[in-house]
Amino acid sequence: MKKLFISILILSVIACKKNPEKPATNSIDSIAQTKTDSTTVPKMSEAEKKEILKKTNDEVLQTLKSKDYQKFSEFIHPQKGIRFSMYAFIDIKEDKHFSKTDFEKYVQTQTQFTWGSHDGSGDLYKETIKNYLGKWVFSKDFTISSYSLNEFQGGGNSLNNLKEIYPKHDFTENYIKGTEKYGEMDWKTLRFVYEEFQGKYYLIAVINDQWTI
């Protein structure tokens, strides 16, 4: 019996030498490989980004023109929300800011908000979200405006601090030239500021600009 046991033990050792087990994969190497695989997604080219921002800009304008504010809310940044500035000067403390959730909640109500004050008179401008978007933001048909990316076409005597507030962000501008009747001083422009989140560009600011006194 003892001889049989020894024979079996010898055969087992020989079998192990002929068919050694594969060494266990190093957990650190495995994690490193996973990280490498996850970063193989090709980076968006500058041309692709320009195309996407132009498309997004046009889609946002269409939602404003059709007064489809639920669709508009889909473009609001999920985490940072959206800020509205009545004029070129962005006041991060006073300008109206909404989270995406709050915008969706209040856009269907008659709740009035203070959006800022009128240039010249200084009177506070109070309106519902719908009326602000319809009467102030989209006061002209910006779907037929002149488009630019990260460049200003229109500018008046009010301070434009967009690049100081959003130095690393892309923005689009939709500019409508003034008429001869008013010495071209009735120009208006609508700017959108974007931030990328999970591969998609969302709005974080909507800025109107026009001639101020």
Backbone torsions as a table, in degrees:
resi	resn	phi	psi	omega
1	MET	NA	-39.8	179.6
2	LYS	-64.7	-40.6	179.0
3	LYS	-64.3	-37.8	179.5
4	LEU	-64.5	-42.0	179.5
5	PHE	-62.6	-43.0	179.6
6	ILE	-64.4	-39.1	179.7
7	SER	-63.1	-43.3	-179.9
8	ILE	-64.3	-39.6	-179.8
9	LEU	-63.2	-42.4	179.5
10	ILE	-64.2	-43.6	180.0
11	LEU	-63.2	-35.8	-179.8
12	SER	-66.7	-40.8	179.0
13	VAL	-64.0	-42.3	179.5
14	ILE	-63.5	-41.5	-179.6
15	ALA	-63.6	-38.3	179.5
16	CYS	-65.7	-36.9	179.2
17	LYS	-68.1	-34.6	-179.5
18	LYS	-77.6	-31.3	-177.1
19	ASN	-128.9	66.1	-179.3
20	PRO	-64.6	145.9	177.6
21	GLU	-70.7	149.8	176.8
22	LYS	-69.6	139.1	179.5
23	PRO	-64.3	146.6	179.8
24	ALA	-63.1	139.1	179.6
25	THR	-67.0	132.1	178.1
26	ASN	-65.5	124.8	-174.6
27	SER	-62.8	-35.8	179.9
28	ILE	-66.2	-43.5	177.7
29	ASP	-61.4	-38.4	-179.4
30	SER	-63.9	-43.2	179.6
31	ILE	-65.0	-41.8	179.9
32	ALA	-61.8	-40.8	179.5
33	GLN	-65.2	-39.4	179.0
34	THR	-62.5	-42.4	179.2
35	LYS	-64.3	-39.6	178.9
36	THR	-63.1	-43.3	-179.6
37	ASP	-64.8	-35.8	-176.0
38	SER	-73.7	-16.2	-179.0
39	THR	-103.0	12.9	-179.0
40	THR	-85.8	-0.8	177.7
41	VAL	-66.2	126.1	-177.6
42	PRO	-62.4	137.3	179.5
43	LYS	-72.9	143.4	-179.8
44	MET	-64.9	130.9	178.9
45	SER	-75.7	163.6	179.6
46	GLU	-62.8	-38.2	179.3
47	ALA	-65.4	-40.2	179.1
48	GLU	-66.4	-40.5	179.6
49	LYS	-63.4	-43.1	179.0
50	LYS	-60.7	-41.5	-179.8
51	GLU	-65.6	-41.9	-179.9
52	ILE	-66.2	-42.6	-179.8
53	LEU	-66.2	-38.1	177.1
54	LYS	-64.5	-43.1	179.8
55	LYS	-64.5	-43.4	179.5
56	THR	-64.6	-43.7	177.4
57	ASN	-55.5	-47.6	-177.8
58	ASP	-67.1	-37.3	179.5
59	GLU	-67.4	-39.6	177.8
60	VAL	-63.4	-43.4	178.1
61	LEU	-59.9	-39.6	179.7
62	GLN	-65.8	-37.7	178.1
63	THR	-65.2	-36.2	178.6
64	LEU	-70.9	-39.5	-179.7
65	LYS	-65.6	-40.6	-179.0
66	SER	-86.6	-0.5	-179.0
67	LYS	57.9	34.7	177.2
68	ASP	-93.2	79.8	-172.3
69	TYR	-77.6	-19.7	172.4
70	GLN	-69.0	-39.8	176.3
71	LYS	-67.2	-38.8	178.1
72	PHE	-58.0	-39.6	-177.1
73	SER	-62.9	-22.2	179.2
74	GLU	-68.5	-17.5	179.7
75	PHE	-91.9	-4.8	-179.4
76	ILE	-76.5	138.2	-178.6
77	HIS	-58.6	126.1	-175.3
78	PRO	-61.9	-29.3	-176.7
79	GLN	-106.1	-39.3	-175.0
80	LYS	-93.5	-12.5	-179.9
81	GLY	70.1	-156.1	-173.8
82	ILE	-143.2	142.8	179.0
83	ARG	-114.7	142.0	178.0
84	PHE	-117.0	127.4	177.5
85	SER	-118.0	125.9	-178.6
86	MET	-66.7	-34.2	-178.2
87	TYR	-129.7	-179.4	-175.3
88	ALA	-60.5	-32.7	-179.4
89	PHE	-77.0	121.6	-178.6
90	ILE	-94.3	120.1	179.0
91	ASP	-109.6	100.2	-172.8
92	ILE	-66.3	-17.3	179.0
93	LYS	-90.5	-33.9	-173.7
94	GLU	-103.6	-28.9	-179.3
95	ASP	-61.7	145.7	-177.1
96	LYS	-72.1	130.5	-179.9
97	HIS	-128.1	137.6	178.7
98	PHE	-128.0	143.1	165.0
99	SER	-75.1	163.7	179.1
100	LYS	-60.9	-40.4	-179.3
101	THR	-63.5	-45.3	-179.4
102	ASP	-66.9	-38.6	178.0
103	PHE	-59.5	-49.0	-179.3
104	GLU	-62.5	-31.5	-179.9
105	LYS	-72.4	-47.9	-171.8
106	TYR	-88.6	-16.6	-178.4
107	VAL	-65.1	-22.1	-179.7
108	GLN	-92.7	2.7	-176.9
109	THR	-110.4	175.0	176.4
110	GLN	-99.6	17.3	179.0
111	THR	-65.3	129.0	179.4
112	GLN	-95.9	143.2	178.3
113	PHE	-125.4	153.6	175.6
114	THR	-91.2	116.6	-173.6
115	TRP	-94.9	-15.7	-177.9
116	GLY	152.4	-158.6	178.6
117	SER	-129.5	145.7	-179.3
118	HIS	-67.2	136.7	175.7
119	ASP	-64.6	139.7	179.5
120	GLY	95.0	-69.6	-177.5
121	SER	-78.9	-31.6	-177.0
122	GLY	79.4	4.0	-180.0
123	ASP	-66.9	138.4	178.3
124	LEU	-67.5	140.5	179.2
125	TYR	-103.2	109.9	-179.0
126	LYS	-114.6	128.8	-179.4
127	GLU	-158.3	163.7	170.4
128	THR	-72.8	165.6	178.4
129	ILE	-60.4	-45.2	-178.8
130	LYS	-59.2	-46.3	-178.3
131	ASN	-69.0	-35.6	177.7
132	TYR	-63.8	-44.7	179.5
133	LEU	-66.1	-40.7	-176.4
134	GLY	-77.9	-38.1	-175.0
135	LYS	-93.3	-33.7	-174.8
136	TRP	-105.3	-56.5	-176.8
137	VAL	-61.7	-48.9	-177.7
138	PHE	-109.3	52.6	-177.4
139	SER	-70.9	-18.8	173.7
140	LYS	-132.2	165.7	-178.6
141	ASP	-79.8	91.7	-178.1
142	PHE	-76.6	-2.3	175.7
143	THR	-71.4	-14.5	178.4
144	ILE	-114.6	25.3	-178.8
145	SER	-88.9	176.7	176.1
146	SER	-89.8	129.0	-173.0
147	TYR	-101.4	145.5	172.1
148	SER	-150.7	154.3	179.1
149	LEU	-116.1	121.0	178.5
150	ASN	58.1	27.4	177.4
151	GLU	-139.4	141.4	178.1
152	PHE	-92.9	131.3	175.9
153	GLN	-102.9	-37.2	-178.0
154	GLY	-112.2	148.7	178.4
155	GLY	-168.5	141.2	-179.6
156	GLY	-122.6	-142.0	-176.7
157	ASN	-97.4	5.1	177.2
158	SER	-93.0	149.3	-177.4
159	LEU	-67.7	128.3	177.2
160	ASN	-107.0	105.8	-177.1
161	ASN	-111.6	24.1	-177.8
162	LEU	-56.0	-46.7	-176.1
163	LYS	-71.7	-19.2	176.0
164	GLU	-81.7	-37.6	-179.9
165	ILE	-78.1	-38.3	-179.1
166	TYR	-123.9	66.3	-173.0
167	PRO	-66.5	-25.4	-175.9
168	LYS	-112.1	15.2	-176.8
169	HIS	-108.1	152.8	174.3
170	ASP	-86.9	147.1	175.4
171	PHE	-140.8	152.4	175.5
172	THR	-115.7	149.0	178.9
173	GLU	-126.4	136.8	177.1
174	ASN	-120.5	111.6	-168.6
175	TYR	-115.6	132.0	175.1
176	ILE	-116.4	118.1	-176.7
177	LYS	-66.9	148.7	178.5
178	GLY	-72.7	166.4	-177.8
179	THR	-96.9	157.0	178.3
180	GLU	-63.8	-32.0	-178.9
181	LYS	-55.4	-37.3	-177.9
182	TYR	-111.6	25.8	178.0
183	GLY	62.6	28.0	-179.8
184	GLU	61.5	18.4	179.1
185	MET	-88.8	-4.1	178.8
186	ASP	-94.3	26.1	177.2
187	TRP	-68.6	156.8	176.7
188	LYS	-145.5	151.0	177.8
189	THR	-142.3	150.6	-179.6
190	LEU	-128.6	123.1	-176.8
191	ARG	-116.6	141.8	175.7
192	PHE	-119.4	132.2	176.6
193	VAL	-108.3	137.0	-173.2
194	TYR	-120.7	155.5	169.3
195	GLU	-141.3	138.2	-178.5
196	GLU	-79.9	139.1	177.6
197	PHE	-146.3	116.4	179.7
198	GLN	53.1	44.8	173.9
199	GLY	82.5	5.7	-179.9
200	LYS	-130.5	146.7	179.3
201	TYR	-93.2	128.4	-179.5
202	TYR	-120.1	157.1	176.4
203	LEU	-77.6	135.5	171.3
204	ILE	-121.3	-10.6	178.5
205	ALA	-156.8	143.3	174.4
206	VAL	-124.9	119.3	-172.6
207	ILE	-125.3	126.2	173.5
208	ASN	-98.0	152.1	176.6
209	ASP	-145.9	144.3	178.6
210	GLN	-164.0	174.5	179.7
211	TRP	-66.5	131.3	177.8
212	THR	-119.3	158.3	-176.5
213	ILE	-77.1	NA	NA
